[in-house]
Amino acid sequence: MWEKQLAAAIKAGELAKRAILEIYKTPFKVELKKDKSPVTTADKKADKIISEYLKQAYPKYAILTEESKDDKSRLTNDFVWIVDPLDGTTNFVDKNNEFTINIALVHKHKVVVGVVIIPITNEIYYATDHGGAFYSINGKIKEIHVSRNTESIRVLLSRLHHGKKEEEVLKKYGRKIIDKKYVGAAIKACLIAKGDAELSIGLNDKTKEWDTAASQIILKEANGLFIEPHGKWLTYNREDTTNKNGYVMANKRKNILF
């Protein structure tokens, strides 16, 4: 049902990827936004490329992006593209390769298309509502599913926002946790979707809709969970774009012990 919109999202992301990688190889300017988070030439250029492509392809859809002003007109539109043109800007600045392009389509507050591109490795994760989740690298595509592990749990931690709250919760898992890794951006949800980890939690208000929309549907369609700590699925195209309650990503509900 959402094949054309998915193709448009992938195309927009691929165009932005080229621009991002060109800038990544050169010295680039880093500025600080009002919230003290970094923004680079790559963020701005990718935002322009993606927005212009999607507006041309679907002129009646609204767009919410991290790098453009939100005039709230999207709130009256049933269709909204939600875009983070460069998720993990700090990682981009640090040149650790863990940054992504996130593009999602929301219909009536529910994500129906999600695309996450990892520019540096040429990996693409994508999903559509009730259409399954897929992983592509260098043109080879396979359907992906979460792991079945409920006893041996591999945890993915946020590089920037992991703290005492998260550690207190992880203590409840005891010896069930066999591995912990710090991973940037939307890559965490994608790795869980692909079966390479089982759990990631963020008990803070440090993410926005554009950080989670695309990866949420990918994990959901891979039969995993990407929910608020109290159990509800995150909804989108809200007036306040902050995910105030944080999130839990897991392969199975049995692995959520709080």
N, C-alpha and C positions, 0 to 999 in steps of 0.2 A: 504493500500500500504506500510505503514511503520511499520507494526506490529512487525516484527522481530527486527528491530532496536530499537523500543520502548522497547521491552522485554529485550534486551541487556542493554539498558540504566538503566532500573529499577533494573536489577540484579546487575549491577556494583555499583549503588547507595546503594543498600541494603548491599552489602559486605562492602562498605566504612562506612556505618552507624554503623555497629557493632564495627569497629575499633575506630571510633570517640567517641562513647559512653563509650567504655572501658577507653580511655584516659581522657575523661571528668570527670570521677569519681576519678581520681588520680591527684597528683601534676604534673604539666607539665611545660616544659620550653617554655618561650616566647622570641622570637628574633624580632629585627626590621630589615625590609628590607631597601633597598636604599631609597625608598619613605617614610620611617618612619612608614609604616603600619606594624602591628604585624603579625607574622607567628608562628605557634606552631607545635609540633610533630604531632598533629592530621591533620593539613593541609597537611603536607608532606606525611604522611602514607596514607591518603585518596587519595591523588593525585596519588601515586604509584599504589594503588589497582585498581582505576578506569582506569587509563591509560593502565595498563597491561591487564586488562580484555577486554577493547574495542579494543586494538591492536590485541589481539588474535582472537576476534570475527570478526573483520573487518580490516584485515591487510593492505588493500589498501586505507583506509580512513586516512586522516591527523587528528592530534589532536592539539588543542590550549587549554592550561590550564593556570590558574593563577600562578601555582607554578613550572612550567617547562619552560626552555628556549625556546623562539620562534625563530626558525631559518628561518622563512618566507617561508619554502618550501611548507607550506600549501596553499600559494597563487596560486599555479598551480594545485591544487586539487579541483575538484568539490564537494567532500564530506569532511566535516570537523566536527569532534566532538569539541564542545566548552564547557569547563568544569570549574566550580568553585567547587573544592572539599570540601570547607568549606566557604560558603558565610556568612559573619558576624563574622569574627574572633574576633573582638573586643567584640562582644556580648558573644562569646564562652569564652573568657578570663574573662569577667565580670560575667560569669555564670548566665545570665538572660534568657537562653534557646532559644533566638531568633536567631538561625543560621540554615542554610539550606545546602543541597547538590544540586547543579544545573548542569544538564547535558542536552545539546542540540545537535542536529544534524542539520548542515546547508548544503543545496544543492544549489550550484550556488548562494550564498549570501543570501539565504532565509532560515529561520528556518522551518524545516519540522517535527521535533520531539522535545519535551520539557518535562523534568522531574524535579520536585522540591520536594525534600524529607525534611521533618522537623524531624530530628532524635529523638528529645526528646519526641514528641507526637505520633510518628509512623504514621504521616500523609504523604500521597503522592498525589501530584497534577501532572497531565500529560495530554498531548495533542499531536495530530498529525495533519498535514496539511489537512484540510477539513474533519477531523475525529471527531471533537468535543473535549471538555475538560471534564476531569473527576477528581473526588476526591475519595481517598480511605483512610479508617482508619480501622485498625485491620481486613483487608480483606473485608470489606463492601465497595462497589463501587457505586457511583452515578454520573450521568452527571450533570455538573454545568453550570450556566448561570449568567450573571451580573444582577443586580437589574434594575428596570425600573425608579427608582427615579430621578427626575430632579428638584425637589423643595426642598427636604430635603436631604442635602448632608453631608455625613460622610467622613471626610478627614483623610488620613493616612500620617504621617510625618516621614521623615528619622531621626533616632536617632542621626546620626553623621553630616549630611550635610544640615540640614534645617536652613535657614538663612533669611536675610533681603529681598533678591530677591523674595523668595517664599512667605514671609509674605505680601509683597506689592501686589502680584497677588491675594492672598487669600482675601485681603480687598475688591476686586471687587465683591465677592460673597455675602458680607453682611450677612443678616439673613438667607440666604439659607443654610449656614453651621450650622448644628445642633450638630456636634461632631468632635473633633480632637483627634487623638491618635498617639503616637509615636510607630512605629513598625520597627523591624530590618529586614535586608536582603531582599530576594525575597518574603518574606511573604506578603508584601504589595500588589503586583500584584495578588497573589493567593486569598487574601481576597476579593479583588474587583471582581475577576472572580467568586467567590462563592456567590456574592451578599451581602457580609457583610460590604461593603463600596463602595463609588462612585468615589473618586478622590485621586490622589497622584501626586505631581509634584516635579521635581528636576531640577532647572535651573542652573546647574553647570557641570563641567567636571570631576566629582568624580567617575563616573561609567565606567566600561570597558565592552567589549562584553560578557565576562563570567558572569557578574552581571545581564544582562538583557535578554540574548538569550532564555533561557528555559522559563522564566516567561512571555516573550512577546507572545509566541505562545499560552500559556495557556490562557492568557487574551483575545487574539484575537479569539480563538476558542470558548470562552465563550460569544462571541458577544460584547466584549469590545474593547477598543483602547489602544494601547501602542505605542506612536508615539513621534517624536521630537516636540518641541514647535511650529515649523513652519508648522507642519501638515504631514510630511512625515514619513512613517514607517522606523524604523531603519533597516539597512542592516548589513550583517555580513561577516566575513572572509575578513576584510579590512586590508590594510597594517598598518594603525594606529588603534589600538584597542580601543582607548578612545572614549567614547560617548561625543564628544566635546560640543554638543548643549543641552545636558540634555535630559529630557524626560517628557512626560505627560501620566499618566495612568487614564483612565476614563471609566465609564460604558456606557456613551452615549456622542456623539459629542456635544450635546446641553449643556453638563456640562463643556465644555472647553470655558471659557469666555475671552480668550486672544489670 
